[in-house]
Amino acid sequence: MHRHAIPSPAHPEDLSRVTAVFKALSEPLRVQLLLLLRDGERNVGQLVEALGVPQSTVSRHLALLRSAELVRTRRETTSVYYHLADGHVARLLQEAFSHAQHERLGLPDHPGTETVMGSVQ
């Protein structure tokens, strides 16, 4: 996995994009949508069925995830299929859940993951 150094102070455009990502992730239903899409692309109907919420709700949240560039779409005849934008999104989810589980279970951090001089090792 390639990691880029994170400068401090951050570039304003990067800071704006990162803030938009975390804002998009601040709603549990959107996180659930991303978790479902981690397993592969799905259309709105499949997501509605998996989550048991109205189509309008799913569509609204997908639009926000799309505007945050966390998901992309592919059209096939009359259906639109959603998938994660790239591997960064899947890794971000993995790290967030790993952090949550470590906090919940009181587990120590993984060796070699400390922050050193502005970059994650």
C-alpha positions, 0 to 999 in steps of 0.5 A: 500500500502506497502512502503519501506524506501528509504536509502540515499545514495541509493544502487547502483543496486537500483539506476541503476534500477530506472534510467533505469525506468525513462529513459524508461518513457522518451518517450511519446509513451512508456508511452501511451503503459503502459497506455493501458496495465494498462487496461489489456494485449494486443498483438502488433496488438491491441496496433498498432491499438490503437495508430495508429503507425507502428508495428515496432515502437510499437515492438521497444518500447515494447522491451525497456519497457521489458528490463526495466522490466516494462512489461512482456509477455505471449505467446499464439499460435502465439501471444505475449501478453504484460502486466504491470510487477506488481502493482508498474508500475501502481502506478508509472503511477498514481503518475506521472499523479497525479503530472502532473495534480497537477502542471498543475492545481495548486493544493496543495499536498495531506495531508500526502504525504510529505517525512519524514526521507527517506521514503514516508509516 
